[in-house]
Amino acid sequence: MNTDKALPSDEERDLLRSTVRRLLEASCSLESMETATERAGQATFARELNLSFVELGLNQLGTDPSEGGLQEALIVAEEIGRCGAPVPVCGAILANCLWSEHDGDTAHLLKEIHRGSSIAAFHFSHFDRDTNAGTVTLNGETVTGRLRHVEDAQAASHIIFAVDGRWACAELNQDSVSVTPLPGLAHPALAEVEFKNTVVTFFPAGATDGEQLQRIAKLFLAARALGAASRGFELVVDYAKERQQFGQAIGRFQAVQHKLADNMIRLESTRLTLMQAAEARDFGNPDWPVFADAAHAFASTALRQAALETHHIFGAIGYSEEHEAPHQFKRIHSDMVRLGGVASSREDLASYLLDSDNNMPDYDLGEAGNAFRRDIHQWLAEHWPPRDTETFLKSAQQRQLFQVTWPKEFGGVGASPMEQQAFLEECERAGVPHDIILPCEIQAHALMLFGSPEQQQTLLPKFAAGEMKVCLGYSEPDSGSDLASLKTTAVLEGDEWVINGQKIWTSLAEEANYMWLAARTDPDAVKPHAGISVFLVPMDTPGITVRPSMALYGKTFCQEFLDDVRVPKETLIGPVNGGWQVILAALATERIIMGGFVAQVREKFRFLLEAIRKDPEGLAANAWVRNKVGELAAEIEASRQLIMNATRISEAGGIPVYEASMSGVYNSELMERLGETALDILGNDAALHATTPGAIPGELEHMLRMSIMMVIGGGTNEIQRSLIAQRGLGLPR
């Protein structure tokens, strides 16, 4: 690519999307396409659509990323899939990518394609990972054989295909060529092209080899399937808001909300991973093939499941061919099994990770983020693991590592969200526990927003010095995720608050010297959450009884009984009855910390890979193991993209409310799947405690135990799915 030129901006891509959508919506509704194909025939209609793309220069995408690269090509593919349009543009884009630097015969062919006088179908022949793709043999200047599953063959004038390490082109109107439709899920139907001593023209290998070009084709197909799935999703969300059953909209039912929330996660993850892969190629990132394999592997299962769930919610109304849903269903499934489907992309990921001792590549976090990552990596290499914890804490304090996420006006580093992400990733890579490096992160940020000047001056320096341990006093026996129903009371008597109640499921309460406690201060509030206040209560206050028990993840899990606990008025954080805003601010900070848990999954996956590599003739060569490794790699990439999306929203000054919930839901359940898969692959040794002789390094069994806390802590994933459905999709409460 020409690195001297800037790539198109987001605004230009938005304009491209809206332009293509308007063009296709004008002629490609389900009814208009049926009318057009009845009037002129399917191939003629496809050629007419191609000419409209020629007028906009859309069949030149991929020639020069500065004018329109893979990112723009995927936007076009997504819009084609959304409208179900039979536009024969895929071959043109692949030809552009293959011969991005062209002259002679290739220049002539591309010129014909760009002006619309020729339409190219494309086939990978021996590069195709589908074992039933067909083959051709070369005899001088002619070829004989069959190529199966060819797209656009009925509308095309030429077909470009691989033969004996070269690329050949044949005109399809020769007597020695026959084109036979292969009816099935694909629409228009794929075809079989048969050659009988057919004259061909040979072209140079091009700037992109067959394996990489096939990845581009897979991304195009995945983007087209994404467009179809997204359109179906839009329709079914609207349907869920309107369809009445049992006296209410079905979108109120939790089962429907959770299905739609899961589909939203699937679709957004697919979109993010596809665009990440395309951006990496457009910028010339040598790791782009890994991102492409992960994007296609993830999309292959996510989009097909999304199509199934869409039909489940539509019920019988979406089963008629008069509805769009059946056409989207067929498009998604036909596109995602092409070119070897999910199995080939998972195998490519497994080969990269197991056969070459690689790990998933780092992300580009921008100039500042990358520099900060290198800086933190070097510091941790020198200081972790420490000779003793006290020495490490002093060094961390001098480096302001307890204040990385703090604004500068409060004495912090003022790191950007991208820099914070870099910090969390490096801490996870080094194995620094969260409770050491981010001991009071949630409370510190809430104090910055709601604390009095006196509280800020007194408490923030102690937080910065790592001198305070604070536990969260939110949950109660009858109030878990439904925090607004809490019953612990705080009554003001003179200059003291008198607190009575019980807290439960509190981590490390017996070690903490303070509790960040939510209590009801107005029992008569019309809205339950309006009568809650937050206090910072010293744990040595008379009347507090702590009853610890061991939790599944290996640390204490306490109950606290508060009997006439008297604390000064100054322990109130924020206004009386204004605790809900304080709690929400604390949850916003918790979203930042989530990035560390995404990085943790990536690091645990690295330990799993290392254990598999130690058995190259057994585990590393086992087909099932390799498939699972590829599957997990793709899911980790999707999880990383979700947290990166939330980070980018924060970087732009926004608040990733439901986007952060999407990341949390997906990553916590991925943590469960990774732990379970590690046991399936490694067996008993992966079930041993880290201190047991012969245990697999990396504490994989501990991650599995901890995953349960990640799924239920801070509001269960079921609650988060409801939030995604209601906040992200506008479904009724």
ABEGO torsion letter per residue (X at the ends): XBAABBBBBAAAAAAAAAAAAAAAAAAABAAAAAAAAAAAEAAAAAAAAAAAAAAAGAAABGABAAAEBAAAAAAAAAAAAAAGBBBBAAAAAAAAAABABBBEAAAAAAAAAAAGABBBBBBAEAABABAAAEBBBBBEABBBEBBBGBBGAAABABBBBBBGGBBBBBBAABAABBBBBBBEABOBBBBBBBBBGBBBBBBBAEABBAAAAAAAAAAAAAAAAAAAAAAAAAAAAAAAAABBBGGBBAAABAAAAAAAAAAAAAAAAAAAAAAAAAAAAAAGBAAAAAAAAAAAAAAAAAAAAAAAAAAAAAEAAAABAABAAAAAAAAAAAAAABGGEAAAAAAAAAAAAAAAGBBBBBBBAEAAAAAAAAAAAAAAAAAOBBABAAAAAAAAAAAGAAAAABBAAAGBAGBBAAAAAAAAAAAAAAGBBAAAABAAAAAAAAAAAABBAAAAAAAAAAAAAGABBBBBBABBAABBABAAABABBBBBBEABBBBBEBBBGBBGAAABABBBBBBBABAABABAAAABBBBBBBAABBGBBBBBBBBAAGBBBBBBBBBGBBBBAAABBEBBGAAAAAAAAAAAAAAAAAAAAAAAAAAAAAAAAAAAAABAABAAABAAAAAAAAAAAAAAAAAAAAAAAAAAAAAAGBBBAAAAAAAAAAAAAAAAAAAAAAAAAAEAAAABBAABBGBBBGGAAAAAAAAAAAAABGEBAAAAAAAAAAAAAGBBX
